[in-house]
Amino acid sequence: MEHMRNKQTSIYMRLTRLLLMAACISAVFFALLDLVEGHVISLYLRNSDYIGQKRQEQLESLQDYITDHKLYSENIYELRGWLKTQPAVALQIFMDGELIYDSYFQEADGSWEVGSDENSRSEHLSTVELGDGEAAVFLRGFYVYHFYTYAFIVEIILSSGVFVLIVLAGIQKTIRYIRRLQSEIEILEGGDLDYSITVSGRDELASLAAGLDAMRVSLKEQMEEDAKLTAAYRKLVTEVSHDLRTPLTSLMIYTEILRQGDMEDKEQLENYIDKIHRKAHQIKILSDHIFEYSLVSGREEVELEEAEDMGLIFYDSLSEMAAYLEQQGYGVTRRLQWNGCRIRINQEYISRILDNITSNILKYARQDAPVQIGTVKAEEEEAAGIYFENRIEKDVDDRESTKIGIQSVEKMMQKMGGYCQVEKEEELFKITLWFPAVREE
């Protein structure tokens, strides 16, 4: 039904209907004009002696031709020269009651007599003088043909004008819309992407305008995204410079102490070497975060795996994570209830996310408070999440900032269609990974 509606409102169909309507109106106008002009011509001819005057002029011309060419009844056929100069003329000449010349047959056989059709010819009979006597002439001409010819030409011109005016009036709205689209496109070319393209009607031009406006919105969003990405990279550079400055400064201090060789004992030397190792490891982790962030900040779409039960996806990974944290001296409380929720993930991203969270726990979490790992479900069962909660050490001034790692986690969750929720209250830190649930078909 929608296709049929669009077909009926297409420019082609509208133009076809407009042309048919203009043709019908022009034809009716032509017929009315022809009727009026015919009546005017007839009225003029009745009220004037135009036909009589023209016939008298032709008779005088005929008599002059006969006299000039010395025509007799024997060579009367030479009147053909005169007839060629007289358009639309019927001529018959009778002598002694017999037809001696007929313009239709050029030669007469004498079978007609003037009295045979006397009533119909009497009003058109006149006399001319031939070289051998007087002759009766039946002369009839279409003296008003040029009136009808000129009237027909005027009718054609005026009817064509009406047709053109109707068509122009019908397409005027479309032409105005095209001009408006042209001006709006020029506005967009000037850089004003906030200006909306006008969508009017349901034809091809409306579809084109809708496509242009969609392209405008897409381009605007892309430019805004590019601006956000540029700002994010600038912020990243600033934060990285700040985060690298502290461990690099400490590393330079410790290496300068070792270079001077002012060590009192071996234990002090090992202490400085251990500090240098920690700072170098800290710089390495920070550089890994930078690489990871740049990797997931691109526009490429990530390929997700087939939907699978959330418990099957995370059971082994979370078990290994909890076991590793317990080996490092952390208590782990598990509050996992899977409930058969199905999600789609990218396994490489999940491994990176869990590594980042584990690294943050090792650096910032207090060992005297348990790390909680649990599941949570959104209302209406549209999303499911896994949360990690821990207490933060008070003194973390000389440690790496968590901003880049968290930003990388947020980017990876966005790539997988989910999002990352971070909550921080005084000494409590909680991060929740939300995944959209896949409904069963």
Residue pairs with C-beta under 8 A, 6 or more apart in sequence:
5 202
6 202
6 203
7 13
9 201
9 202
9 203
10 203
10 204
11 174
11 203
11 204
11 205
14 203
15 171
18 166
18 167
18 170
18 171
19 167
21 166
21 170
22 162
22 163
22 166
22 167
22 170
23 163
25 162
25 163
25 166
26 159
26 160
26 162
26 163
26 166
27 159
29 158
29 159
29 162
30 155
30 156
30 159
33 154
33 155
33 158
33 159
34 151
34 152
34 155
37 151
37 154
37 155
38 148
38 151
41 144
41 147
41 148
41 151
44 50
45 51
45 144
50 143
50 144
51 143
51 144
54 141
54 143
55 124
55 139
55 140
55 141
55 143
58 86
58 89
58 139
58 141
59 126
59 128
59 137
59 139
61 82
61 86
62 79
62 82
62 91
62 128
62 137
62 139
63 128
63 129
65 71
65 79
65 81
65 82
66 79
66 128
66 129
66 130
66 131
67 129
69 78
69 81
70 131
71 78
71 79
71 130
71 131
72 130
72 131
72 132
73 95
73 100
73 130
73 132
73 133
73 135
74 132
76 93
76 100
76 101
76 130
77 101
77 106
77 107
79 91
79 93
79 101
79 103
80 106
83 89
83 91
83 103
86 141
87 142
87 145
88 141
88 142
88 145
89 103
89 139
89 140
89 141
89 142
90 103
90 104
90 138
90 139
90 140
90 141
91 101
91 102
91 103
91 137
91 138
91 139
92 99
92 101
92 102
92 103
92 108
92 112
92 137
92 138
93 99
93 100
93 101
93 128
93 135
93 136
93 137
93 138
94 100
94 112
94 113
94 114
94 135
94 136
94 137
94 138
95 130
95 133
95 135
95 136
97 113
97 114
97 115
98 108
98 110
98 112
98 113
98 114
99 108
99 109
99 110
99 111
99 112
99 113
99 114
100 108
100 110
100 135
101 107
101 108
102 108
102 112
114 121
114 125
114 136
121 138
124 138
124 139
124 140
125 136
125 137
125 138
126 136
126 137
126 139
127 134
127 135
127 136
127 137
128 134
128 135
128 137
129 135
174 205
177 198
177 200
177 201
177 205
178 205
180 198
181 197
181 198
181 205
181 208
181 209
181 212
184 195
184 197
184 198
185 197
185 212
187 195
188 195
188 197
188 212
188 216
193 216
193 219
193 220
193 223
194 220
195 216
196 213
196 216
197 209
197 210
197 212
197 213
197 216
198 209
199 206
199 209
199 210
199 213
200 206
200 209
229 297
232 297
232 407
233 297
236 290
236 293
236 404
236 407
239 401
239 403
239 404
240 286
240 290
240 404
242 401
243 286
243 400
243 401
243 403
243 404
244 283
244 286
246 398
247 279
247 282
247 283
247 286
247 400
248 279
248 283
250 275
250 279
250 398
251 276
251 279
251 280
251 283
254 272
254 275
254 276
254 279
255 276
257 272
258 269
258 272
258 273
258 276
263 269
263 272
282 399
282 400
285 359
285 400
286 400
286 404
289 356
289 404
289 405
289 408
290 404
292 352
292 356
292 408
293 404
293 407
293 408
293 411
296 349
296 408
296 411
296 412
296 415
297 411
301 415
302 346
302 349
302 415
302 416
303 346
304 344
304 345
304 346
304 416
304 417
305 344
305 345
305 346
305 347
306 344
307 342
307 343
307 344
307 438
308 342
308 343
308 344
309 338
309 340
309 341
309 342
310 338
310 341
310 342
310 343
310 375
310 384
310 435
311 336
311 338
311 340
313 343
313 345
313 350
314 350
314 386
315 338
317 350
317 351
317 354
318 334
318 336
318 354
318 373
318 386
321 354
321 357
321 358
321 373
322 332
322 334
322 373
324 358
325 332
325 358
325 361
325 362
325 371
326 332
328 362
329 367
330 361
330 365
330 367
330 370
330 371
331 367
331 369
331 370
331 371
332 370
332 371
332 372
332 373
333 370
333 371
333 372
333 373
334 373
334 374
335 372
335 373
335 374
335 375
336 373
336 374
336 375
337 375
338 375
339 375
339 377
339 384
341 377
341 381
341 384
341 437
342 437
342 438
342 440
343 384
343 435
343 436
343 437
343 438
344 416
344 417
344 435
344 436
344 438
345 416
345 435
346 412
346 415
346 416
349 412
349 415
349 416
352 408
352 412
353 409
353 412
353 413
353 433
356 405
356 406
356 408
356 409
357 388
357 409
357 431
359 405
360 402
360 405
360 406
361 371
361 388
361 390
363 396
363 399
363 400
364 390
364 392
364 393
364 396
364 399
364 402
364 429
365 371
365 390
365 391
365 392
365 393
365 429
366 390
366 391
366 392
366 393
366 427
368 391
369 390
369 391
371 388
371 389
371 390
372 387
372 388
372 389
372 390
373 386
373 387
373 388
374 386
374 387
374 389
375 384
375 385
375 386
375 387
376 384
376 385
376 386
376 387
376 432
377 383
377 384
377 385
378 384
378 385
378 434
381 437
382 436
382 437
383 418
383 434
383 435
383 436
383 437
384 434
384 435
384 437
385 421
385 432
385 433
385 434
385 435
386 432
386 433
387 430
387 431
387 432
387 433
388 430
388 431
388 432
389 428
389 429
389 430
390 428
390 429
391 427
391 428
391 429
392 427
392 428
392 429
394 427
406 420
406 422
406 431
409 420
409 431
409 433
410 419
410 420
413 419
413 420
413 433
413 434
416 435
417 435
417 436
418 433
418 434
418 435
418 436
419 434
420 431
420 432
420 433
420 434
421 431
421 432
421 434
422 430
422 431
422 432
423 429
423 430
423 431
423 432
424 430
